[in-house]
Amino acid sequence: MTAAQPSDATSATADEAGMAALRELVAASDDRFRLRPEPGPDQESRTLTVGMATYDDYDGVYFTVTSLLLYHAEVMDQVSILVIDNHPSGAHAWALKRLELDIPQLRYVPYDRRVSTAARDRVFREAASDWVLCLDSHVQLHPGALAALLDYIDAHPDSGDLLQGPLVSTDGLKVSTHWEPRWQQLMYGAWDTDPRGTDPGASPFEIGMQGLGLFACRTKAWPGLNPSFAGHGGEEGHLHEKFRRAGHTVQCLPALRWTHRFDGPRRNRSATTWYQRLFNYLIGYDELGQSPDEAIDHFTAVLGEKAVRQAVADYQAEKRNPFTAFDAITCINLDERTDRWQAMQQRLSTLGLRPERIHRQSATATSGNHHIGCALSHRRAIEQAHADGLQSLLVLEDDALFLPGATWVLRRALAELDGRPWSLLYLGGADWGRTFPRAEGCHHLETVTGITTTHAIAYHHSVFAHLLDELPDTVEGMTAWIHRHTALDQYLAQWNRPDIYRTVPVIAAQTNQTELVAEDLRDQFTL
């Protein structure tokens, strides 16, 4: 008897059942599923991590992973597998997590701080091995390709170069070795072929750039991707130039052959607009001190002068916005308080911040004592920032209100902060009637101690590790910690350091606690 094919309704029910199973797994593991798991000893002993960042592409991940196990078995004892799930609240998450249970050498990491092809950066930051091969979640390696890469690593263990390999078409007839540096279809780069790359046995040779469906380098040589990148595109060419400026080259290894699934359902729809892609190019050019003129001319030729002129003006305005001086902005919001999140989005938009700049983090709910969940939520935000190698993080709680002149004050406060060592910067904070001295030579910055509330606080990277060591990562552990310290803000209030600052005047208050702000400012918090 032939089994009946599942209907769409049956598939939907299966997805719902899977998500329910995932929620049970999260609850049973004390929410640790959402925290960053550590690599096991077996993964740390491997030479190479094959890593991929994925967004709702379980099928792609499954076939890429199983093809590694089936067709590269001779070298898989040297390889660990890493899956970065860029949509861990999506319908594919439970199945991706299940792979970790089924495949001992595979590690699953949920990651949604930025939804972007630049989530590839997290592959290198999570890898426990000396080398990383990063590929898209729908790439197949040709037989012998992984062994060839491992042979190269054995011969060049300390190389700082970026390695890539030829893209082979699905029918096997076309081999593309590199990208020519020219604009087409709102992207910088066009596939081309160097005859030297058509022979898998040929020696490596230098190329200028290529697509990033597959690339490899020594983990310590990874230069990182700009934390402001969002959406799709902009890294090609930019990453290659960063390697060259670090004194390295980009090499094509002819035996490292791969095939890419270009067709199929489009995922990550919110991250594919031309507008965000242009922003990424402009961000990259600014980072490297390059002229954006060619990019602007190309986008203008395709889309028209009016649209591109407005996009460039928007970018320049955002670059001047002092809130973008922080490497990341995380807003903590309980899942059931969609009203607060909507209101906060409006307030942040009024401050000139695009949605791509804000990471909404699901707050940890602890009904018995909200201080436990608050501290856990701040810890999780700091953990993500630390793992991403960020220099600074602004954490906002979803009931934060802002002074209409917030950007004006913050711009001047940050200018005065520039060059000074700092650990915490309060944009608000209850001072309980106390006054504090201005920082030396400053008008919009004061040194503070003993202030409370954490509704708008920036953390410097110099205190990330200390806070992660101090703050427990489980509800049970944090419950005991809160019993000793009362709350996160009370703990921070005990810090007696000369590098804790607050803006003057305060530019953030809490919705139901404006009475904690100086009396002459209370009626000004209208944003």
N, C-alpha and C positions, 0 to 999 in steps of 0.2 A: 504494500500500500504506500502511495506517495503522500508524504506529509504536506498538509496545507501550508501555503505561504502566510506569514503573519500580516494582518491588515495594518493600516496606518494607526487605527485605534489601539490595536494590540501593541504596536511599537511604542506608542505614546504611553500606554500603561506600563510597559517595561521600563521606559525612561523614568516615569514617576516612581516606580518601585525601586529603581536604582538610586535615585536621589534620596528616597526615604531610607534606604540602607546606608547611604553615605551619612545622612544626618544622625542615624543611630551610632555609626562608627565614631563620628565627631563627639557625640554626647558620651559614649562609653570611654573615650580616650581623654576625657576632661578637656576637650577642645584642643588637644595638642596636635591634632591633624592639621590645624591651620597654622601651626608654628613650624619653624624651619627644622626639619629632621637633620641629624648629623650623619655623615657617612660612617659606615661600619668599618672595622679593621680590615676586612677582606677588600673593600673598595679602595682603601688607602694604599694597599700594596700593589695596585695595578699601575701599569706604565701609562696608560692612555684612558681618558674619559671620552666617550662618544656622547655628546650632549645635544639636546634639541629643545627649543622653546616652542610651545604649541598653543593654539587657541581653538578649542572645539574641533580637534582633528584626531579623534581616537583611532579611526581607521588608518590614517597615515602613520601614526606612531606605532600601531600594532604591526603593520607590514614592514616598516623600517626595522623595528626591533627584531621581529622574527626572521627577517632576511639576514640580519647580522648573525643570529644564532645558528641558522641553517647553512649559510653559505660562506661563513668566515670562522667556522668552528675551530680551525687549526690554530687561531691566535686569540680566541676569546678569553683564554685564561689570563691574558695580559690587559684585558679591557673591562672597564665598568661602564654602565649606561646611566645617563642622567636625563630625566624628563622635567622640564620647567613648565608647569601648567599656568598659562597666562590668563586663564578664565576659571579659577578654581571653584566658582559658584555656579558654573555652567553644567549642562546635562551630561557632558563627557567626563566630568571630574571623577565620578565614582569608578568608572571603568579604568581610567588611567591609574588611579590609586591602586586598583586591584592588581595591575601589572607588577607593582612593587611586591605584592604578596606572593605572586606566582614566579617571579624571576629574581633570585637572590642578589644578583649583581646589578640590579636596577634600583635606582632611588628616585622617588617622586617628590618634587618640591612645589607646593602651591605658591604662586607669586602674582599679585595683581597691582603692585604699587604703580607701575606704568604699563598700559596696554599698548604694545608697540613691537615692531620687529627688533627694536633695540633691547628687548628683553633677553636677547642673546647674551648680553653682557653678564647676566646672572649665571649663565652656564659656567663661565670662567671663574666667577667668584665662589661658586659652590663646589667646583671640582676639587677632589682630594689628590689627584695625580699630577705628575710633572708636566704632562702634555694634554691638550684638549683638541678633539676634532668636533667642531660645531657644524651641525647640518640641519636643514629644514626637516620637519617631521614627515615629509613625504618624499624623501630621497632614498634611492637604492644604490648601494655600492656594488661595483662590478667585482666579480671573483678576483681575488689577489690584491685588491686595492688596499685593504686594511693591512695586509701583511707587508705591502710595499711601504706604507707609511711607517709602520713599526721598524722596518729595516732602515729607513731614513733617520728615524729617531735614534736608533742604535749608533748610526754613523755620525750623527750631529746632535748629541744630547744637550749641548749648551747653546744651540742656535737661537737667535732672537728673531728669525725671519718669519714672515707670514707665508704659509703654504696653501696652495690651491691646486685643483686638478681639473682635467678637461671634462666638460659637460658633454655627454653622449646622448643623442636623440633616442627616442623610444624605439625606433626601428634600427638603431645601431649604425646608421649610415652617415650621420653628421657629427663631427667632433668640433667643439668650440673651446678654445683655450684661454681666452681673455676678453676683456671689454676694450674697445677703442674709446678714447676719451672725447666723446662728442654727445650732444644732446639729441634725444629723440623721445617723443611721447611722454613728455614731462619727467623724464629720467635722464641722469647723466651716465652715459655708457651704452655701448652697442656691441653685441656679441661678434667675435671675429675668430679666425683660426690661424695659428702659427703652425706650419707643417711639422715642426719639431715635436709637436704634441700629439700627432696622430699615431705615433709608434709608442705603445705602452712601455717598451723597453728602453726608450731614450732617456738621456740624462735630464735632470731638472734645468730649467732656464728661467731667466728673469722676465717678469711681465709688469705692466704698469698697474692694472687693476682688473677686477673681475666681479661678477655677481657673488653674493654671499650665501648662496644655497649650501655651500660646503667650503670650509676653511679650517686651518689648524695652526696652532702655534704652541710654544712652551708657555705654561700657565704664568710664569713670572714675567714673561715678555708682553703679556696682554696690556695694551695701553688704556683700555676702558672706552666706553661710549658715553657721550655727553648726557648727563642726567635729565636734561631738558628735552631730549628727543622723545617724540610721541608719535603714534600712528605708524604709517608704513613709509619706508624709504628714507634716503638721505645719507645712509651710512656708506654706500658704495663709493669708492674713490676717497672719501674722507678717512676711513679707517686705513686704507693703504698709505695715504700720505702721513698719517701718524706713525706708522711703522718706519717709513723712510726718515722722518725727522728724528726718530730715536736711533738712527744709524743702522737700520736693518734694510732688508730688501723684501720684495714679494716674488715668490718662486712658484712656477708651475711644475708639479711633479706628474709627468705623463702617465704613470701607472695608477695614480689616485683618481680613477675614472668613476663617474657617477651619472645617474639619470634622475631627472626631476619631474614630478607630476605637476604640470602647469595647468591642466584642465581640472574640472571638478567644482564642487560647490564653493562659492566664495565665503570665507569666514571673516570675522573681525571687520564687519562692514563699517563700523563707526570710525575705523582708523585708516581709511584708504582715500580720504579726500585730497584733492590737489592742494587745498589751502594748507593743511597740516604738513604735507610733503614739502611745500615751498618754505614753510617755517623751519623745517629740519635742515634744509639746505642753508638757509640764512644763519641758523644757529651754528652749523658746522663751519661756515666761512668765517664767522666772527671768532670762533674758537681758535682757528688757525691763522687769523689775520689775512684772509684772502678776499679778493673782490667778488661781490655777488652779481656783478653786471651781466655776465653771460647767462646766469640762471634767470634773472629778471627779464632779460631780452627774450629768452626762449619761452618762458611762461606767458609773456605778453603776446608773442606771435601766435600762440595756440589759443589763449583765453581772452585776449583783448586787454587794452591798456587800462580801462577803468577798474576792472576786477583786480588786476594784479597791483595797480597803484594803491588800492585800498588795503590789500593784504600786506603790502610792504609797510604802509603807514601803521597798520595794526601791530605789526611786528616791532616796529620802532617804538611805539607807545608801550608795548609790553616790556621791551628791554629797559625802558626808563622807569618802569613800575618797581618801586623798592621791594615789594613782596617777592618778586622773582629773584632777588638776591639770595634767598634761601634755596638750597639745592632741591628741596622737596617741601610741599605743604600737605599735611595729612589732616583730614577732618574726621574726628571720631563720632560715630552716629549709630545709635541702636537701630536694628533692622525694622522694628515696629514703629519707629518715629520718622516715618517718611515725611511728615509735615515739617519737622525740624530740618531735615535735609533739604527739602525744597526751599524753605526760607533761607537757609544758609547759602544755597547756590545763588539765590537772588542777591544776597548781601555781597558775596564774593564777586559776582558779575559787576555790581556797582563799583567795586574797588578796581575794576579793570582786569580781572583774572579770568582767563578762558577755562572751560571745564577740564581741558587736558592738563592744566597746571595743578589740579586738585585731585588728591587721592582720597576717596571716601573709604574709610576703614570701618568695618563692622565692629561695633563696640562689644565688649564682653559683658553680658548681662548677669548680674549677681543680685538677685532681689533682696536677699537678707541684708546686704550692706553694699551700697553702690560704690563706696570707696575702693572695694576690692576690684570690681570690674574696671573702674577708672584707672587704677594703677596698672592692671594687666593690659589695658588698652594702650596706655602710654608706652609700656614696655615693648609691646608688639610693634608699635610704630618706630621706636628706637632700634629694635632688632632689625627691621627691614632696612632702615637707613644705614646701619652699621654693615650689614651684609652687602649693600650696594656701594659701599665705599664713599658715602656722601660726606661732605664737610659740615653741613648744617641741616637742621630739620625744624620746621615750624609746625607745631601741633596745635590744632584748634579743636575745641569742644563745640558741639553743634548748637549751643545756646549763646555763643559769643556775639556781641553787638560791637559795632565799630563807630568811632568818631568820624563825622563827615570829612574832617581834614586828616584822616589817618595816613594817607600816602604822603602828604606834605610833611608830617611829623616824622614818619618812619624814614623817609629819604634823608632827612637831616640827622636823625639819630644814628643811622647806619654809617653815614659819612664820618661822624665823630667816633664810631666804634672801630672804623677801619684802622688796622695796624695795632689795635690793642688786643691782648689775650683776653678771651672771655669764655665762660662756661654756660651760663644761662642768660637769656634776654627775655624779660617779661614785657609783653605789650599791654598788660593790665596788672592785676594783682591787688589784693586788698592789703592796705597798709595800716588799717585800724587806727587812723588818726596820727600816725607817726610821719615825720618828715625826714628826708634823706638828702645828703649833700650831692651837688652836681659832681659828675666825674671831672677831673682836672681839665680845664680849658673847654668844657662842654656847656651847651645851653639845652640840649634835648636828650641828655643821657645822665642818669643818676645811678650811683652805686647803692645797692639795697641789700638788706638782710631781714629775715624774719617775716617776709610778706607771704600771703597765702593765696590760694586759688590758682589753677593751672589751665584756665579756659583759653589762654593764648600765650604760649611760651615757646621760645626757640631754644633748641639744644645744640651745643657745639660738639663736633666729633670727638673732642678731647675727653668728654665725659661719657661717651657711649658705652665703652667697655666697663667702666666703673658701675654705671647704672644697671647694665645687664648682669653683672656679677651680684649686685646688691638686691635687685628686684626678682623674686621668684617667678617662675613661668607657669605655675599651676594654680588653680583655685585654692587647693589645700595649703600650698606653700604661702600664697599671698594672704590667705586668711590669717595665718599665724603672724605674718609680717605686719599686716594692718593692725593686729591686736597690740603689737609693740609700738607702732609708729602712728597710729590713728588714721593717717591718710597720706597720699603721695605729697600733697602740698605742704603738709605739716613736716614731713621728712625733709623736703627741700628747704623749708624755712629754717631748719637747724644748721644748714650749711653756713659756715663762717668763712667766706672767701672774698677776696677783694675784686674778683672778676665776674661778679653777678651784677647785671645792670637792668634798668627799666627805662622805657621811653618817657620823656617829659614833653607834654602831658601824657597820661595814659591814653592809649588809643583803642583799648578793648575793655568791655565790661560784660557781665553776665545778665541775661534777660531778667532774672528775678532777684538780682542782687546789685542793682545800680546804686543802692544806698551805700555801698561800700566804696564808691568812687567819691572823690572830693565834691563837696556840695555844689560848687560853681560849675561843675561839668555834668551833673546828673541828667539834666534835660537835653543834653547835646547828643546822646547816643541814639541816633535815629536810624542808623544803618544796621 
